[in-house]
Amino acid sequence: MENDLLDKIIAAEKEIKECLDAEKAKAREWLENVRKEAEEDFSREKARTTESFSETVETAKKEAEHKAALIVRTAEKQAERTEKVDDDTLRRAIMRHLHRILPV
């Protein structure tokens, strides 16, 4: 009777151990799947972020080129207007502002 009870206890413990081992294996497999999914999500997000960054840089570059071209055109127009001013007009303008240039 005592051996029979001991055998049942040992059998129950084996069954419990097998169940625990099976659950541990399932948990490891689940964790591995979650890790793989997270890595894939990270890779996709990294690619998307890299592409977005490249697009942003390209847009900023185009805007900067456009602004620079506008500044150059404005400077060229101003230079053309300045070249057309005759000497007499320049002399009068200098005389009006000479007191700001030269110390008293």
Secondary structure as UniProt FT lines:
FT   HELIX           2..84
FT   HELIX           87..101
//
